[in-house]
Amino acid sequence: MVSDVHMPWLGRNLSVYNSTDPSLVGRSGLVVDETKNTISILENQNKVTFAKAAIEFLLDDSNSVINGADYLVRSENRVHRKEA
């Protein structure tokens, strides 16, 4: 089975599980953009951008917490990256 980190994140639901900024915890929405350092979601009709390094998150209904700081790469490189 392919890990969530190796699948495209665009179009998936993201929920912030933990953050260096406590006000971000619990924010959620549809992933609409991803760069090397950021991930953007559509939350209540507003585009919100987070620094990957500042959040841990869940995708869809997964139980696997993803630490954004571990994936400071472009999405194209992340999808093809091999696990160490």
Biopython code that builds the backbone (N, CA, C, O; Angstrom):
import numpy as np
from Bio.PDB.StructureBuilder import StructureBuilder

atoms = [
    (1, "MET", "N", (0.844, -1.183, 0.000)),
    (1, "MET", "CA", (0.000, 0.000, 0.000)),
    (1, "MET", "C", (0.889, 1.247, 0.000)),
    (1, "MET", "O", (1.912, 1.284, 0.685)),
    (2, "VAL", "N", (0.506, 2.243, -0.753)),
    (2, "VAL", "CA", (1.278, 3.474, -0.870)),
    (2, "VAL", "C", (0.935, 4.398, 0.290)),
    (2, "VAL", "O", (-0.234, 4.603, 0.617)),
    (3, "SER", "N", (1.969, 4.949, 0.899)),
    (3, "SER", "CA", (1.797, 5.869, 2.022)),
    (3, "SER", "C", (1.160, 7.177, 1.559)),
    (3, "SER", "O", (1.330, 7.584, 0.409)),
    (4, "ASP", "N", (0.415, 7.842, 2.471)),
    (4, "ASP", "CA", (-0.198, 9.137, 2.158)),
    (4, "ASP", "C", (0.819, 10.163, 1.682)),
    (4, "ASP", "O", (0.496, 11.023, 0.862)),
    (5, "VAL", "N", (2.042, 10.083, 2.187)),
    (5, "VAL", "CA", (3.029, 11.095, 1.807)),
    (5, "VAL", "C", (3.477, 10.939, 0.368)),
    (5, "VAL", "O", (3.993, 11.889, -0.221)),
    (6, "HIS", "N", (3.292, 9.758, -0.212)),
    (6, "HIS", "CA", (3.698, 9.533, -1.597)),
    (6, "HIS", "C", (2.550, 9.676, -2.583)),
    (6, "HIS", "O", (2.719, 9.416, -3.775)),
    (7, "MET", "N", (1.398, 10.085, -2.104)),
    (7, "MET", "CA", (0.235, 10.326, -2.954)),
    (7, "MET", "C", (0.063, 11.833, -3.131)),
    (7, "MET", "O", (0.465, 12.601, -2.256)),
    (8, "PRO", "N", (-0.517, 12.266, -4.227)),
    (8, "PRO", "CA", (-0.803, 13.702, -4.375)),
    (8, "PRO", "C", (-1.740, 14.170, -3.259)),
    (8, "PRO", "O", (-2.673, 13.461, -2.881)),
    (9, "TRP", "N", (-1.479, 15.366, -2.740)),
    (9, "TRP", "CA", (-2.296, 15.933, -1.666)),
    (9, "TRP", "C", (-3.376, 16.862, -2.208)),
    (9, "TRP", "O", (-4.356, 17.126, -1.512)),
    (10, "LEU", "N", (-3.221, 17.366, -3.437)),
    (10, "LEU", "CA", (-4.230, 18.270, -4.000)),
    (10, "LEU", "C", (-5.581, 17.573, -4.067)),
    (10, "LEU", "O", (-5.676, 16.418, -4.483)),
    (11, "GLY", "N", (-6.616, 18.280, -3.658)),
    (11, "GLY", "CA", (-7.963, 17.736, -3.697)),
    (11, "GLY", "C", (-8.328, 16.886, -2.499)),
    (11, "GLY", "O", (-9.442, 16.368, -2.425)),
    (12, "ARG", "N", (-7.407, 16.735, -1.560)),
    (12, "ARG", "CA", (-7.695, 15.948, -0.357)),
    (12, "ARG", "C", (-8.012, 16.884, 0.803)),
    (12, "ARG", "O", (-7.616, 18.049, 0.793)),
    (13, "ASN", "N", (-8.720, 16.378, 1.794)),
    (13, "ASN", "CA", (-9.051, 17.171, 2.977)),
    (13, "ASN", "C", (-7.911, 17.095, 3.977)),
    (13, "ASN", "O", (-7.436, 16.009, 4.312)),
    (14, "LEU", "N", (-7.475, 18.255, 4.452)),
    (14, "LEU", "CA", (-6.387, 18.360, 5.411)),
    (14, "LEU", "C", (-6.935, 18.929, 6.705)),
    (14, "LEU", "O", (-7.729, 19.870, 6.688)),
    (15, "SER", "N", (-6.509, 18.357, 7.837)),
    (15, "SER", "CA", (-6.850, 18.882, 9.159)),
    (15, "SER", "C", (-5.561, 19.080, 9.934)),
    (15, "SER", "O", (-4.758, 18.154, 10.048)),
    (16, "VAL", "N", (-5.354, 20.280, 10.469)),
    (16, "VAL", "CA", (-4.152, 20.557, 11.259)),
    (16, "VAL", "C", (-4.311, 19.871, 12.614)),
    (16, "VAL", "O", (-5.250, 20.150, 13.359)),
    (17, "TYR", "N", (-3.382, 18.975, 12.916)),
    (17, "TYR", "CA", (-3.412, 18.175, 14.135)),
    (17, "TYR", "C", (-2.613, 18.837, 15.251)),
    (17, "TYR", "O", (-3.013, 18.797, 16.415)),
    (18, "ASN", "N", (-1.474, 19.450, 14.892)),
    (18, "ASN", "CA", (-0.590, 20.098, 15.857)),
    (18, "ASN", "C", (0.168, 21.194, 15.123)),
    (18, "ASN", "O", (0.394, 21.106, 13.917)),
    (19, "SER", "N", (0.558, 22.232, 15.866)),
    (19, "SER", "CA", (1.260, 23.339, 15.230)),
    (19, "SER", "C", (2.072, 24.114, 16.252)),
    (19, "SER", "O", (1.765, 24.107, 17.444)),
    (20, "THR", "N", (3.121, 24.786, 15.767)),
    (20, "THR", "CA", (3.869, 25.700, 16.629)),
    (20, "THR", "C", (3.016, 26.908, 16.969)),
    (20, "THR", "O", (3.305, 27.623, 17.928)),
    (21, "ASP", "N", (1.960, 27.145, 16.186)),
    (21, "ASP", "CA", (0.982, 28.209, 16.444)),
    (21, "ASP", "C", (-0.324, 27.535, 16.860)),
    (21, "ASP", "O", (-1.043, 27.016, 16.006)),
    (22, "PRO", "N", (-0.644, 27.532, 18.158)),
    (22, "PRO", "CA", (-1.839, 26.828, 18.636)),
    (22, "PRO", "C", (-3.142, 27.268, 17.970)),
    (22, "PRO", "O", (-4.105, 26.502, 17.957)),
    (23, "SER", "N", (-3.195, 28.464, 17.424)),
    (23, "SER", "CA", (-4.432, 28.933, 16.783)),
    (23, "SER", "C", (-4.722, 28.192, 15.474)),
    (23, "SER", "O", (-5.831, 28.289, 14.949)),
    (24, "LEU", "N", (-3.750, 27.460, 14.944)),
    (24, "LEU", "CA", (-3.949, 26.720, 13.694)),
    (24, "LEU", "C", (-4.528, 25.325, 13.916)),
    (24, "LEU", "O", (-5.091, 24.733, 12.996)),
    (25, "VAL", "N", (-4.392, 24.800, 15.132)),
    (25, "VAL", "CA", (-4.870, 23.449, 15.432)),
    (25, "VAL", "C", (-6.384, 23.378, 15.217)),
    (25, "VAL", "O", (-7.139, 24.209, 15.723)),
    (26, "GLY", "N", (-6.805, 22.376, 14.462)),
    (26, "GLY", "CA", (-8.221, 22.191, 14.171)),
    (26, "GLY", "C", (-8.676, 22.815, 12.865)),
    (26, "GLY", "O", (-9.777, 22.526, 12.395)),
    (27, "ARG", "N", (-7.850, 23.667, 12.269)),
    (27, "ARG", "CA", (-8.225, 24.252, 10.972)),
    (27, "ARG", "C", (-8.235, 23.141, 9.938)),
    (27, "ARG", "O", (-7.415, 22.224, 9.989)),
    (28, "SER", "N", (-9.162, 23.228, 9.004)),
    (28, "SER", "CA", (-9.248, 22.171, 7.998)),
    (28, "SER", "C", (-9.862, 22.708, 6.720)),
    (28, "SER", "O", (-10.554, 23.726, 6.715)),
    (29, "GLY", "N", (-9.592, 22.000, 5.643)),
    (29, "GLY", "CA", (-10.140, 22.370, 4.351)),
    (29, "GLY", "C", (-9.551, 21.523, 3.245)),
    (29, "GLY", "O", (-8.777, 20.599, 3.495)),
    (30, "LEU", "N", (-9.921, 21.845, 2.028)),
    (30, "LEU", "CA", (-9.497, 21.134, 0.831)),
    (30, "LEU", "C", (-8.155, 21.681, 0.357)),
    (30, "LEU", "O", (-8.009, 22.891, 0.182)),
    (31, "VAL", "N", (-7.172, 20.803, 0.146)),
    (31, "VAL", "CA", (-5.854, 21.234, -0.331)),
    (31, "VAL", "C", (-5.990, 21.731, -1.770)),
    (31, "VAL", "O", (-6.457, 21.004, -2.646)),
    (32, "VAL", "N", (-5.572, 22.990, -2.003)),
    (32, "VAL", "CA", (-5.678, 23.584, -3.336)),
    (32, "VAL", "C", (-4.322, 23.944, -3.938)),
    (32, "VAL", "O", (-4.238, 24.225, -5.133)),
    (33, "ASP", "N", (-3.249, 23.938, -3.123)),
    (33, "ASP", "CA", (-1.926, 24.274, -3.650)),
    (33, "ASP", "C", (-0.867, 23.755, -2.692)),
    (33, "ASP", "O", (-1.087, 23.672, -1.483)),
    (34, "GLU", "N", (0.288, 23.406, -3.252)),
    (34, "GLU", "CA", (1.423, 22.974, -2.440)),
    (34, "GLU", "C", (2.696, 23.447, -3.113)),
    (34, "GLU", "O", (2.874, 23.264, -4.317)),
    (35, "THR", "N", (3.583, 24.056, -2.336)),
    (35, "THR", "CA", (4.912, 24.434, -2.810)),
    (35, "THR", "C", (5.930, 23.719, -1.932)),
    (35, "THR", "O", (5.564, 22.911, -1.078)),
    (36, "LYS", "N", (7.197, 24.015, -2.142)),
    (36, "LYS", "CA", (8.243, 23.394, -1.336)),
    (36, "LYS", "C", (8.038, 23.672, 0.150)),
    (36, "LYS", "O", (8.223, 22.778, 0.976)),
    (37, "ASN", "N", (7.662, 24.894, 0.498)),
    (37, "ASN", "CA", (7.591, 25.298, 1.903)),
    (37, "ASN", "C", (6.191, 25.522, 2.450)),
    (37, "ASN", "O", (6.030, 25.697, 3.658)),
    (38, "THR", "N", (5.169, 25.523, 1.592)),
    (38, "THR", "CA", (3.814, 25.833, 2.062)),
    (38, "THR", "C", (2.788, 24.851, 1.519)),
    (38, "THR", "O", (3.024, 24.132, 0.548)),
    (39, "ILE", "N", (1.649, 24.850, 2.179)),
    (39, "ILE", "CA", (0.491, 24.099, 1.707)),
    (39, "ILE", "C", (-0.722, 25.000, 1.912)),
    (39, "ILE", "O", (-0.876, 25.603, 2.974)),
    (40, "SER", "N", (-1.582, 25.093, 0.900)),
    (40, "SER", "CA", (-2.755, 25.974, 0.962)),
    (40, "SER", "C", (-4.029, 25.148, 0.916)),
    (40, "SER", "O", (-4.133, 24.164, 0.183)),
    (41, "ILE", "N", (-4.996, 25.577, 1.722)),
    (41, "ILE", "CA", (-6.299, 24.914, 1.740)),
    (41, "ILE", "C", (-7.389, 25.936, 1.469)),
    (41, "ILE", "O", (-7.191, 27.139, 1.639)),
    (42, "LEU", "N", (-8.530, 25.444, 1.049)),
    (42, "LEU", "CA", (-9.724, 26.266, 0.902)),
    (42, "LEU", "C", (-10.591, 25.969, 2.121)),
    (42, "LEU", "O", (-11.120, 24.867, 2.275)),
    (43, "GLU", "N", (-10.726, 26.983, 2.988)),
    (43, "GLU", "CA", (-11.475, 26.843, 4.232)),
    (43, "GLU", "C", (-12.571, 27.898, 4.243)),
    (43, "GLU", "O", (-12.283, 29.095, 4.268)),
    (44, "ASN", "N", (-13.825, 27.463, 4.224)),
    (44, "ASN", "CA", (-14.961, 28.403, 4.221)),
    (44, "ASN", "C", (-14.830, 29.454, 3.119)),
    (44, "ASN", "O", (-14.992, 30.648, 3.369)),
    (45, "GLN", "N", (-14.539, 29.003, 1.909)),
    (45, "GLN", "CA", (-14.418, 29.874, 0.728)),
    (45, "GLN", "C", (-13.189, 30.786, 0.755)),
    (45, "GLN", "O", (-13.047, 31.637, -0.123)),
    (46, "ASN", "N", (-12.299, 30.632, 1.736)),
    (46, "ASN", "CA", (-11.082, 31.448, 1.823)),
    (46, "ASN", "C", (-9.855, 30.560, 1.663)),
    (46, "ASN", "O", (-9.779, 29.476, 2.241)),
    (47, "LYS", "N", (-8.892, 31.037, 0.867)),
    (47, "LYS", "CA", (-7.637, 30.313, 0.718)),
    (47, "LYS", "C", (-6.741, 30.667, 1.900)),
    (47, "LYS", "O", (-6.481, 31.841, 2.166)),
    (48, "VAL", "N", (-6.272, 29.639, 2.606)),
    (48, "VAL", "CA", (-5.412, 29.811, 3.772)),
    (48, "VAL", "C", (-4.123, 29.049, 3.496)),
    (48, "VAL", "O", (-4.161, 27.887, 3.092)),
    (49, "THR", "N", (-2.974, 29.703, 3.714)),
    (49, "THR", "CA", (-1.680, 29.083, 3.452)),
    (49, "THR", "C", (-0.928, 28.881, 4.762)),
    (49, "THR", "O", (-0.833, 29.791, 5.585)),
    (50, "PHE", "N", (-0.398, 27.679, 4.939)),
    (50, "PHE", "CA", (0.375, 27.334, 6.128)),
    (50, "PHE", "C", (1.810, 27.035, 5.727)),
    (50, "PHE", "O", (2.062, 26.529, 4.634)),
    (51, "ALA", "N", (2.750, 27.349, 6.611)),
    (51, "ALA", "CA", (4.129, 26.899, 6.442)),
    (51, "ALA", "C", (4.157, 25.418, 6.813)),
    (51, "ALA", "O", (3.719, 25.044, 7.901)),
    (52, "LYS", "N", (4.666, 24.581, 5.925)),
    (52, "LYS", "CA", (4.722, 23.149, 6.221)),
    (52, "LYS", "C", (5.508, 22.891, 7.501)),
    (52, "LYS", "O", (5.147, 22.018, 8.291)),
    (53, "ALA", "N", (6.585, 23.653, 7.706)),
    (53, "ALA", "CA", (7.449, 23.443, 8.865)),
    (53, "ALA", "C", (6.728, 23.682, 10.184)),
    (53, "ALA", "O", (7.198, 23.234, 11.230)),
    (54, "ALA", "N", (5.597, 24.378, 10.154)),
    (54, "ALA", "CA", (4.899, 24.760, 11.382)),
    (54, "ALA", "C", (3.732, 23.849, 11.735)),
    (54, "ALA", "O", (3.107, 24.033, 12.779)),
    (55, "ILE", "N", (3.422, 22.860, 10.879)),
    (55, "ILE", "CA", (2.220, 22.057, 11.156)),
    (55, "ILE", "C", (2.472, 20.549, 11.059)),
    (55, "ILE", "O", (3.361, 20.083, 10.345)),
    (56, "GLU", "N", (1.660, 19.820, 11.800)),
    (56, "GLU", "CA", (1.484, 18.384, 11.648)),
    (56, "GLU", "C", (0.021, 18.223, 11.270)),
    (56, "GLU", "O", (-0.836, 18.902, 11.836)),
    (57, "PHE", "N", (-0.282, 17.343, 10.328)),
    (57, "PHE", "CA", (-1.649, 17.276, 9.827)),
    (57, "PHE", "C", (-2.069, 15.870, 9.448)),
    (57, "PHE", "O", (-1.253, 14.957, 9.320)),
    (58, "LEU", "N", (-3.376, 15.731, 9.274)),
    (58, "LEU", "CA", (-3.992, 14.492, 8.819)),
    (58, "LEU", "C", (-4.608, 14.753, 7.454)),
    (58, "LEU", "O", (-5.088, 15.855, 7.188)),
    (59, "LEU", "N", (-4.598, 13.746, 6.588)),
    (59, "LEU", "CA", (-5.249, 13.844, 5.285)),
    (59, "LEU", "C", (-6.467, 12.938, 5.264)),
    (59, "LEU", "O", (-6.403, 11.785, 5.690)),
    (60, "ASP", "N", (-7.582, 13.470, 4.762)),
    (60, "ASP", "CA", (-8.842, 12.736, 4.694)),
    (60, "ASP", "C", (-9.153, 12.144, 6.069)),
    (60, "ASP", "O", (-9.099, 12.860, 7.068)),
    (61, "ASP", "N", (-9.474, 10.862, 6.137)),
    (61, "ASP", "CA", (-9.816, 10.233, 7.413)),
    (61, "ASP", "C", (-8.682, 9.358, 7.936)),
    (61, "ASP", "O", (-8.914, 8.435, 8.717)),
    (62, "SER", "N", (-7.466, 9.647, 7.507)),
    (62, "SER", "CA", (-6.311, 8.854, 7.908)),
    (62, "SER", "C", (-5.996, 9.043, 9.389)),
    (62, "SER", "O", (-6.285, 10.089, 9.970)),
    (63, "ASN", "N", (-5.400, 8.018, 9.989)),
    (63, "ASN", "CA", (-4.930, 8.108, 11.369)),
    (63, "ASN", "C", (-3.452, 8.453, 11.426)),
    (63, "ASN", "O", (-2.898, 8.604, 12.515)),
    (64, "SER", "N", (-2.803, 8.580, 10.273)),
    (64, "SER", "CA", (-1.370, 8.857, 10.211)),
    (64, "SER", "C", (-1.117, 10.358, 10.228)),
    (64, "SER", "O", (-1.566, 11.089, 9.345)),
    (65, "VAL", "N", (-0.388, 10.807, 11.253)),
    (65, "VAL", "CA", (-0.036, 12.221, 11.359)),
    (65, "VAL", "C", (1.186, 12.471, 10.485)),
    (65, "VAL", "O", (2.185, 11.758, 10.580)),
    (66, "ILE", "N", (1.098, 13.487, 9.635)),
    (66, "ILE", "CA", (2.202, 13.861, 8.750)),
    (66, "ILE", "C", (2.841, 15.120, 9.307)),
    (66, "ILE", "O", (2.162, 16.124, 9.523)),
    (67, "ASN", "N", (4.144, 15.069, 9.539)),
    (67, "ASN", "CA", (4.891, 16.230, 10.010)),
    (67, "ASN", "C", (5.357, 17.000, 8.774)),
    (67, "ASN", "O", (6.230, 16.535, 8.042)),
    (68, "GLY", "N", (4.780, 18.166, 8.548)),
    (68, "GLY", "CA", (5.106, 18.955, 7.368)),
    (68, "GLY", "C", (6.585, 19.267, 7.234)),
    (68, "GLY", "O", (7.098, 19.372, 6.119)),
    (69, "ALA", "N", (7.285, 19.417, 8.366)),
    (69, "ALA", "CA", (8.718, 19.730, 8.340)),
    (69, "ALA", "C", (9.528, 18.620, 7.675)),
    (69, "ALA", "O", (10.626, 18.868, 7.178)),
    (70, "ASP", "N", (8.998, 17.405, 7.661)),
    (70, "ASP", "CA", (9.699, 16.285, 7.027)),
    (70, "ASP", "C", (9.531, 16.267, 5.511)),
    (70, "ASP", "O", (10.175, 15.471, 4.829)),
    (71, "TYR", "N", (8.669, 17.139, 4.975)),
    (71, "TYR", "CA", (8.359, 17.118, 3.547)),
    (71, "TYR", "C", (8.486, 18.499, 2.924)),
    (71, "TYR", "O", (7.592, 18.959, 2.214)),
    (72, "LEU", "N", (9.607, 19.153, 3.197)),
    (72, "LEU", "CA", (9.881, 20.464, 2.609)),
    (72, "LEU", "C", (10.497, 20.266, 1.232)),
    (72, "LEU", "O", (11.653, 20.614, 0.988)),
    (73, "VAL", "N", (9.702, 19.705, 0.352)),
    (73, "VAL", "CA", (10.091, 19.452, -1.038)),
    (73, "VAL", "C", (8.897, 19.775, -1.922)),
    (73, "VAL", "O", (7.762, 19.839, -1.450)),
    (74, "ARG", "N", (9.160, 19.975, -3.198)),
    (74, "ARG", "CA", (8.053, 20.186, -4.138)),
    (74, "ARG", "C", (7.233, 18.908, -4.221)),
    (74, "ARG", "O", (7.758, 17.809, -4.037)),
    (75, "SER", "N", (5.960, 19.057, -4.496)),
    (75, "SER", "CA", (5.078, 17.884, -4.517)),
    (75, "SER", "C", (5.548, 16.843, -5.531)),
    (75, "SER", "O", (5.440, 15.643, -5.275)),
    (76, "GLU", "N", (6.063, 17.280, -6.672)),
    (76, "GLU", "CA", (6.538, 16.326, -7.688)),
    (76, "GLU", "C", (7.667, 15.467, -7.137)),
    (76, "GLU", "O", (7.743, 14.273, -7.426)),
    (77, "ASN", "N", (8.546, 16.078, -6.340)),
    (77, "ASN", "CA", (9.667, 15.335, -5.766)),
    (77, "ASN", "C", (9.208, 14.452, -4.602)),
    (77, "ASN", "O", (9.746, 13.363, -4.402)),
    (78, "ARG", "N", (8.226, 14.913, -3.843)),
    (78, "ARG", "CA", (7.723, 14.142, -2.709)),
    (78, "ARG", "C", (7.042, 12.864, -3.184)),
    (78, "ARG", "O", (7.230, 11.802, -2.589)),
    (79, "VAL", "N", (6.261, 12.957, -4.241)),
    (79, "VAL", "CA", (5.517, 11.807, -4.746)),
    (79, "VAL", "C", (6.464, 10.707, -5.214)),
    (79, "VAL", "O", (6.142, 9.525, -5.089)),
    (80, "HIS", "N", (7.621, 11.074, -5.748)),
    (80, "HIS", "CA", (8.569, 10.093, -6.277)),
    (80, "HIS", "C", (9.686, 9.751, -5.301)),
    (80, "HIS", "O", (10.563, 8.951, -5.626)),
    (81, "ARG", "N", (9.668, 10.343, -4.110)),
    (81, "ARG", "CA", (10.712, 10.135, -3.106)),
    (81, "ARG", "C", (10.579, 8.739, -2.493)),
    (81, "ARG", "O", (9.473, 8.261, -2.242)),
    (82, "LYS", "N", (11.708, 8.105, -2.263)),
    (82, "LYS", "CA", (11.711, 6.781, -1.641)),
    (82, "LYS", "C", (11.870, 6.940, -0.130)),
    (82, "LYS", "O", (12.553, 7.850, 0.340)),
    (83, "GLU", "N", (11.229, 6.039, 0.626)),
    (83, "GLU", "CA", (11.360, 6.038, 2.091)),
    (83, "GLU", "C", (12.785, 5.626, 2.444)),
    (83, "GLU", "O", (13.380, 4.777, 1.781)),
    (84, "ALA", "N", (13.321, 6.237, 3.494)),
    (84, "ALA", "CA", (14.677, 5.870, 3.940)),
    (84, "ALA", "C", (14.628, 4.670, 4.852)),
    (84, "ALA", "O", (15.667, 4.213, 5.329)),
]
sb = StructureBuilder()
sb.init_structure("model")
sb.init_model(0)
sb.init_chain("A")
sb.init_seg("    ")
for serial, (resi, resn, name, xyz) in enumerate(atoms, 1):
    if name == "N":
        sb.init_residue(resn, " ", resi, " ")
    sb.init_atom(name, np.array(xyz, "f"), 0.0, 1.0, " ", f" {name:<3s}", serial, name[0])
structure = sb.get_structure()
